[in-house]
Amino acid sequence: MHDIREAFGLDARVAVVTGGASGIGRSVAEVLASAGARVVLGDVDAQGASEVAAGIQAQGGEALAVKTDISQRPEVEALVECATGEWGGLDIMCNVAGIPTNGPLGELDEAEFDRVVGINVKGTLFGCQAAIAAMGSRGGSIINVASGAIDLAVPNYGLYALTKAAVTQLTQTLAVEVGSQGIRVNALAPGVTLTEFTQRHLKQADGSIDQQRLDAFVESMQKMSPLGLVGEAIDQAWLVLYLASDVSRFCTGQIWRANGGATIPH
Ligand SMILES: NC(=O)c1ccc[n+]([C@@H]2O[C@H](COP(=O)([O-])OP(=O)(O)OC[C@H]3O[C@@H](n4cnc5c(N)ncnc54)[C@H](O)[C@@H]3O)[C@@H](O)[C@H]2O)c1
């Protein structure tokens, strides 16, 4: 018999989660804190991150929030320094923050290219770099977030997909470069997950979700999954718990696809 609590437990581990104010990042922060980790949430949405941290504290967990724009290297370094300064080290780095964008590649504007690459690619790289510096030779687990978009060529998603393809490549290369330091680097490639990110086009003038359009969207996305499912943020957070804990000590440089089977050619 195994002690499952001990195997998946993160007592006294220190974690940083970018994008922690909403969606997948929020769920990741809450799950890691539930497993015993001390969590620092970084997000441009300072108020949202503070509210999530307060919610974790109210449940008896340990969490802090730091306003962070991941496209700015000094801000990412300050986020990681907050974790090491407060709790003496860094064990888990979750680079979750990312943004969507739409439009055909043939008409792509250079400013939009720079903006999205700045957040999705540079922001993720800055997070990895700051984490590697903080982890040193003590080891740790870095978890990046790519997308199911890396497996498909979907019109109007080209820029988003290329930024996420870059995240998978940097994940694999870094895993090889820092493996000897005991640092593992993995990436999620989430399938369609109901968050602010996916529901932004389904809003009415007053900001509320248009239920009819949401139902139609969910139905069309369910058809892509052999399980007939659309994901929830917690589906990704459970995977992060596995990758953050020692049970995944043999896993690095991999792309993890919790996506309802949607990208299986079928
Ligand atoms: N929702 C999906 O279907 C889906 C699918 C595949 C991949 N993803 C990826 O998952 C990640 C999280 O997405 P989500 O669905 O939870 O979206 P979300 O919009 O709910 O959350 C994203 C969070 O990132 C923050 N953020 C945005 N830009 C930032 C910046 N420059 N610096 C710091 N924080 C910033 C936002 O404020 C927000 O809190 C993203 O990287 C996204 O590309 C999402």
Ligand as a Chemical Component Dictionary entry (heavy atoms), coordinates in Angstrom:
data_LIG
# 
_chem_comp.id                   LIG 
_chem_comp.type                 NON-POLYMER 
_chem_comp.pdbx_formal_charge   0 
_chem_comp.three_letter_code    LIG 
# 
loop_
_chem_comp_atom.comp_id 
_chem_comp_atom.atom_id 
_chem_comp_atom.alt_atom_id 
_chem_comp_atom.type_symbol 
_chem_comp_atom.charge 
_chem_comp_atom.model_Cartn_x 
_chem_comp_atom.model_Cartn_y 
_chem_comp_atom.model_Cartn_z 
_chem_comp_atom.pdbx_ordinal 
LIG N1  N1  N 0  -9.064 28.026 -21.808 1  
LIG C1  C1  C 0  -8.642 27.243 -22.796 2  
LIG O1  O1  O 0  -9.445 26.621 -23.545 3  
LIG C2  C2  C 0  -7.173 27.030 -23.018 4  
LIG C3  C3  C 0  -6.778 26.016 -23.887 5  
LIG C4  C4  C 0  -5.424 25.818 -24.122 6  
LIG C5  C5  C 0  -4.492 26.606 -23.480 7  
LIG N2  N2  N 1  -4.894 27.590 -22.637 8  
LIG C6  C6  C 0  -3.854 28.387 -21.981 9  
LIG O2  O2  O 0  -4.033 28.321 -20.585 10 
LIG C7  C7  C 0  -3.519 29.496 -19.986 11 
LIG C8  C8  C 0  -4.541 30.068 -19.026 12 
LIG O3  O3  O 0  -5.705 30.372 -19.760 13 
LIG P1  P1  P 0  -7.143 30.488 -19.079 14 
LIG O4  O4  O 0  -8.072 29.762 -19.954 15 
LIG O5  O5  O -1 -7.074 30.160 -17.638 16 
LIG O6  O6  O 0  -7.410 32.053 -19.317 17 
LIG P2  P2  P 0  -7.917 33.222 -18.355 18 
LIG O7  O7  O 0  -8.106 34.364 -19.269 19 
LIG O8  O8  O 0  -9.046 32.745 -17.524 20 
LIG O9  O9  O 0  -6.659 33.490 -17.395 21 
LIG C9  C9  C 0  -5.464 34.040 -17.873 22 
LIG C10 C10 C 0  -4.845 34.887 -16.756 23 
LIG O10 O10 O 0  -3.584 35.393 -17.242 24 
LIG C11 C11 C 0  -3.512 36.748 -16.859 25 
LIG N3  N3  N 0  -2.605 37.458 -17.760 26 
LIG C12 C12 C 0  -2.823 37.837 -19.038 27 
LIG N4  N4  N 0  -1.760 38.508 -19.509 28 
LIG C13 C13 C 0  -0.843 38.546 -18.503 29 
LIG C14 C14 C 0  0.436  39.100 -18.385 30 
LIG N5  N5  N 0  1.020  39.789 -19.378 31 
LIG N6  N6  N 0  1.122  38.942 -17.209 32 
LIG C15 C15 C 0  0.526  38.289 -16.185 33 
LIG N7  N7  N 0  -0.699 37.760 -16.233 34 
LIG C16 C16 C 0  -1.379 37.885 -17.386 35 
LIG C17 C17 C 0  -4.934 37.271 -16.929 36 
LIG O11 O11 O 0  -5.087 38.450 -16.168 37 
LIG C18 C18 C 0  -5.708 36.094 -16.374 38 
LIG O12 O12 O 0  -5.836 36.161 -14.973 39 
LIG C19 C19 C 0  -3.129 30.425 -21.135 40 
LIG O13 O13 O 0  -1.737 30.337 -21.342 41 
LIG C20 C20 C 0  -3.876 29.863 -22.319 42 
LIG O14 O14 O 0  -3.210 30.126 -23.543 43 
LIG C21 C21 C 0  -6.214 27.823 -22.385 44 
# 
loop_
_chem_comp_bond.comp_id 
_chem_comp_bond.atom_id_1 
_chem_comp_bond.atom_id_2 
_chem_comp_bond.value_order 
_chem_comp_bond.pdbx_ordinal 
LIG N1  C1  SING 1  
LIG C1  O1  DOUB 2  
LIG C1  C2  SING 3  
LIG C2  C3  SING 4  
LIG C2  C21 DOUB 5  
LIG C3  C4  DOUB 6  
LIG C4  C5  SING 7  
LIG C5  N2  DOUB 8  
LIG N2  C6  SING 9  
LIG N2  C21 SING 10 
LIG C6  O2  SING 11 
LIG C6  C20 SING 12 
LIG O2  C7  SING 13 
LIG C7  C8  SING 14 
LIG C7  C19 SING 15 
LIG C8  O3  SING 16 
LIG O3  P1  SING 17 
LIG P1  O4  DOUB 18 
LIG P1  O5  SING 19 
LIG P1  O6  SING 20 
LIG O6  P2  SING 21 
LIG P2  O7  DOUB 22 
LIG P2  O8  SING 23 
LIG P2  O9  SING 24 
LIG O9  C9  SING 25 
LIG C9  C10 SING 26 
LIG C10 O10 SING 27 
LIG C10 C18 SING 28 
LIG O10 C11 SING 29 
LIG C11 N3  SING 30 
LIG C11 C17 SING 31 
LIG N3  C12 SING 32 
LIG N3  C16 SING 33 
LIG C12 N4  DOUB 34 
LIG N4  C13 SING 35 
LIG C13 C14 SING 36 
LIG C13 C16 DOUB 37 
LIG C14 N5  SING 38 
LIG C14 N6  DOUB 39 
LIG N6  C15 SING 40 
LIG C15 N7  DOUB 41 
LIG N7  C16 SING 42 
LIG C17 O11 SING 43 
LIG C17 C18 SING 44 
LIG C18 O12 SING 45 
LIG C19 O13 SING 46 
LIG C19 C20 SING 47 
LIG C20 O14 SING 48 
# 
